[in-house]
């Protein structure tokens, strides 16, 4: 059985090694908040990994059901991730039902849900990313109706960026997140060419990705209203995490074809610069 200290070391290790973008912001937090946010991330990562894994769909759904059931008995669990989360939930107002929303969103992935229009996509984004925004807010504080709305909107902005960054990878995995009515409006048929790049002979996909990127920018402007409500370290963490994704979004908007043959990312040095700039800005 893991001790509480061991449990937190495990969740910190998971976050440090697997949260390739978020950890640059998380490490700006003071230790007590950092450990709690790592506990939140580690369980969210477990849920995501089930959805993205190689198991058959019915086994994925069964595993997700087990995680959902485990949320009802956090205080009685010996699982190190749940042990750390339970302790964090005693110290902060962690909205445990938000993990259920995340599971609902991963269900949509497993079931191969397609999206007819943007409002349908927002439902998915709110489940898989707005939920994470609200979970993070519970550690940052303060939690009220207004800050919860901003955190939700910021999560939705981040997920839209993920969708644009991963459009090729998702297509190759049989998933299309771009709304069907927008694909039709721009005359886009998502496919790869003989070289494995996204096929865009008439620049219609490029036009659609620019349109989607501009819309995501609007969601960032809504969500980043959260920043003035946070303490200095929490604000720096939030600005760093969102800043990395905003840089990715800006690159996609400037040159959509950059995602046609690869998964766009920033280097470690670039991410560290974003984090340092966020901390310096928060100190002003």
C-alpha distance (Angstrom), angle and dihedral (degrees) to the residues before:
residue distance angle dihedral
X1 . . .
X2 3.81 . .
X3 3.78 120.1 .
X4 3.78 117.0 -133.5
X5 3.80 90.7 -104.5
X6 3.80 91.4 51.9
X7 3.79 90.3 47.6
X8 3.80 92.0 54.8
X9 3.80 91.4 46.5
X10 3.80 88.5 54.8
X11 3.81 94.4 48.8
X12 3.80 90.8 45.6
X13 3.81 90.1 51.1
X14 3.79 92.0 50.1
X15 3.79 91.2 50.4
X16 3.79 94.7 44.4
X17 3.81 93.7 51.1
X18 3.80 101.8 34.5
X19 3.81 107.5 30.3
X20 3.77 92.1 77.8
X21 3.81 93.5 172.0
X22 3.78 105.6 21.4
X23 3.80 97.9 51.8
X24 3.80 91.4 67.4
X25 3.80 86.6 65.8
X26 3.80 98.4 34.4
X27 3.79 92.8 58.6
X28 3.82 89.3 61.2
X29 3.81 90.2 68.4
X30 3.77 124.0 94.1
X31 3.83 112.4 -96.7
X32 3.82 98.3 -99.6
X33 3.81 93.3 51.3
X34 3.79 92.6 40.0
X35 3.81 92.2 55.7
X36 3.81 91.9 48.1
X37 3.79 93.2 49.2
X38 3.81 90.2 48.2
X39 3.82 88.5 54.9
X40 3.80 90.0 51.9
X41 3.80 92.2 46.9
X42 3.80 94.6 48.0
X43 3.80 94.2 57.9
X44 3.81 91.9 42.7
X45 3.79 87.8 52.0
X46 3.80 91.3 51.4
X47 3.81 89.7 53.7
X48 3.81 92.5 47.4
X49 3.80 92.1 47.7
X50 3.79 90.9 54.9
X51 3.80 90.3 54.7
X52 3.80 93.9 45.5
X53 3.80 96.6 42.0
X54 3.78 131.0 104.6
X55 3.82 98.0 -108.7
X56 3.82 120.1 118.2
X57 3.79 113.6 -91.6
X58 3.80 94.9 -107.9
X59 3.81 91.2 52.8
X60 3.81 90.7 49.4
X61 3.79 90.2 52.9
X62 3.79 90.4 48.8
X63 3.82 91.2 51.0
X64 3.80 91.0 48.5
X65 3.80 89.5 51.1
X66 3.81 89.7 54.4
X67 3.79 91.6 51.7
X68 3.80 90.6 48.5
X69 3.80 90.8 51.0
X70 3.80 91.8 48.4
X71 3.81 90.0 59.4
X72 3.82 88.6 68.4
X73 3.80 92.9 62.7
X74 3.80 106.5 34.4
X75 3.79 94.4 142.1
X76 3.80 92.0 56.3
X77 3.79 97.9 48.4
X78 3.79 127.1 109.3
X79 3.82 91.7 -167.4
X80 3.84 104.6 117.7
X81 3.82 93.6 -136.5
X82 3.80 92.0 51.6
X83 3.80 91.9 41.9
X84 3.81 90.8 56.1
X85 3.79 91.9 43.6
X86 3.81 92.5 50.1
X87 3.79 90.8 52.6
X88 3.81 91.0 47.4
X89 3.81 90.2 49.7
X90 3.81 88.8 55.6
X91 3.80 90.5 53.0
X92 3.81 98.9 40.1
X93 3.84 134.5 28.4
X94 3.82 93.4 -103.7
X95 3.84 108.4 178.7
X96 3.80 97.9 -134.3
X97 3.86 92.2 -173.5
X98 3.81 87.2 66.2
X99 3.81 87.3 73.4
X100 3.80 86.6 58.1
X101 3.81 88.4 55.0
X102 3.80 89.3 51.5
X103 3.80 89.7 51.2
X104 3.82 89.0 50.8
X105 3.80 88.9 54.3
X106 3.79 93.1 48.7
X107 3.81 87.5 50.4
X108 3.81 86.6 60.3
X109 3.81 89.5 55.4
X110 3.78 93.5 47.3
X111 3.80 91.4 48.5
X112 3.80 92.2 49.3
X113 3.79 95.7 -120.4
X114 3.85 114.2 -172.4
X115 3.79 123.8 -156.0
X116 3.77 121.6 -126.5
X117 3.81 95.7 -169.8
X118 3.79 142.1 -0.5
X119 3.83 96.4 -92.1
X120 3.81 88.0 59.1
X121 3.81 89.6 49.9
X122 3.81 90.5 50.6
X123 3.82 89.1 58.7
X124 3.81 88.9 56.7
X125 3.82 93.5 44.0
X126 3.80 91.2 49.5
X127 3.80 91.0 52.8
X128 3.79 98.6 46.7
X129 3.81 100.1 32.6
X130 3.80 111.0 10.6
X131 3.80 85.2 59.3
X132 3.81 89.4 55.4
X133 3.79 90.6 49.3
X134 3.79 90.7 54.5
X135 3.80 92.0 45.5
X136 3.81 90.1 52.7
X137 3.80 90.8 47.8
X138 3.80 89.9 56.9
X139 3.82 87.5 63.1
X140 3.80 95.9 39.4
X141 3.83 96.4 44.3
X142 2.96 158.7 -149.9
X143 3.81 100.5 101.7
X144 3.80 118.5 -163.4
X145 3.79 137.0 129.5
X146 3.81 93.6 -83.0
X147 3.80 98.9 45.8
X148 3.81 90.3 43.8
X149 3.80 89.7 55.2
X150 3.80 91.8 49.7
X151 3.82 92.2 48.1
X152 3.80 89.9 49.6
X153 3.82 91.5 50.8
X154 3.79 92.2 48.1
X155 3.80 90.7 52.1
X156 3.81 89.8 50.9
X157 3.82 89.6 51.6
X158 3.81 91.0 52.0
X159 3.79 92.1 49.7
X160 3.80 92.0 51.0
X161 3.80 87.4 54.8
X162 3.80 90.2 50.8
X163 3.80 90.3 52.0
X164 3.81 92.9 52.4
X165 3.80 93.1 44.0
X166 3.81 93.2 48.9
X167 3.81 101.0 38.2
X168 3.82 93.3 117.7
X169 3.82 95.7 41.9
X170 3.80 91.2 48.1
X171 3.80 92.0 48.8
X172 3.80 90.8 52.5
X173 3.82 87.8 51.7
X174 3.81 91.7 51.6
X175 3.81 96.7 -103.4
X176 3.80 127.0 123.2
X177 3.79 117.4 -176.1
X178 3.80 99.9 169.2
X179 3.82 106.6 103.2
X180 3.80 115.1 -100.2
X181 3.80 94.9 -131.8
X182 3.81 90.8 54.6
X183 3.80 92.8 47.4
X184 3.81 87.4 52.9
X185 3.82 93.9 45.0
X186 3.82 91.9 53.6
X187 3.80 93.2 40.3
X188 3.81 93.6 -119.2
X189 3.78 125.2 159.7
X190 3.78 107.2 -173.6
X191 3.80 109.9 -135.2
X192 3.79 140.9 128.8
X193 3.79 124.0 -118.7
X194 3.80 128.9 -131.6
X195 3.80 91.2 -77.3
X196 3.79 93.6 52.3
X197 3.81 95.1 -107.0
X198 3.79 123.1 128.7
X199 3.79 106.7 -89.3
X200 3.80 112.9 -123.0
X201 3.83 109.5 153.0
X202 3.81 95.1 161.0
X203 3.83 99.5 35.6
X204 3.79 91.3 -114.1
X205 3.79 93.7 129.5
X206 3.81 89.6 49.5
X207 3.81 89.5 54.7
X208 3.81 91.5 49.1
X209 3.81 93.2 49.0
X210 3.82 90.8 50.4
X211 3.80 89.5 50.7
X212 3.81 91.4 49.9
X213 3.81 92.0 46.1
X214 3.81 91.6 53.5
X215 3.79 89.6 51.2
X216 3.81 91.2 49.8
X217 3.81 88.8 52.8
X218 3.80 88.1 59.0
X219 3.81 90.1 53.8
X220 3.81 90.1 51.6
X221 3.80 89.7 53.1
X222 3.80 88.4 53.8
X223 3.79 96.6 44.8
X224 3.78 97.5 43.8
X225 3.79 89.2 64.7
X226 3.81 81.0 86.4
X227 3.81 93.9 73.2
X228 3.84 99.9 79.0
X229 3.81 89.6 54.5
X230 3.82 94.6 58.5
X231 3.78 131.7 83.3
X232 3.81 116.3 -105.4
X233 3.81 98.4 -94.7
X234 3.80 94.4 42.1
X235 3.79 90.1 48.4
X236 3.81 90.4 51.4
X237 3.80 90.7 49.9
X238 3.79 92.1 49.7
X239 3.82 93.9 45.6
X240 3.80 91.4 48.6
X241 3.81 94.5 49.7
X242 3.79 93.7 45.8
X243 3.82 92.9 39.8
X244 3.80 92.5 61.4
X245 3.79 90.6 53.6
X246 3.80 92.4 43.8
X247 3.80 89.4 56.1
X248 3.80 90.0 51.4
X249 3.79 90.1 48.9
X250 3.80 92.6 49.3
X251 3.81 90.5 53.1
X252 3.79 92.1 49.2
X253 3.80 91.8 48.9
X254 3.81 91.8 49.0
X255 3.80 94.3 46.8
X256 3.83 114.9 9.1
X257 3.80 92.8 -178.4
X258 3.80 88.3 70.2
X259 3.82 87.9 85.0
X260 3.81 96.0 46.3
X261 3.80 95.7 92.5
X262 3.81 106.3 17.1
X263 3.78 148.2 27.8
X264 3.78 104.6 -97.8
X265 3.80 117.2 -132.3
X266 3.78 141.3 159.0
X267 3.79 121.6 -116.1
X268 3.77 120.8 -108.9
X269 3.80 89.8 -106.9
X270 3.80 91.7 52.3
X271 3.81 91.8 49.3
X272 3.80 91.3 48.5
X273 3.81 89.6 52.2
X274 3.79 90.9 52.7
X275 3.81 90.3 50.4
X276 3.81 92.8 47.5
X277 3.80 91.5 48.8
X278 3.82 90.2 49.4
X279 3.80 91.9 52.5
X280 3.80 92.0 46.9
X281 3.80 91.4 49.4
X282 3.80 91.8 49.2
X283 3.82 89.8 53.1
X284 3.81 92.1 59.8
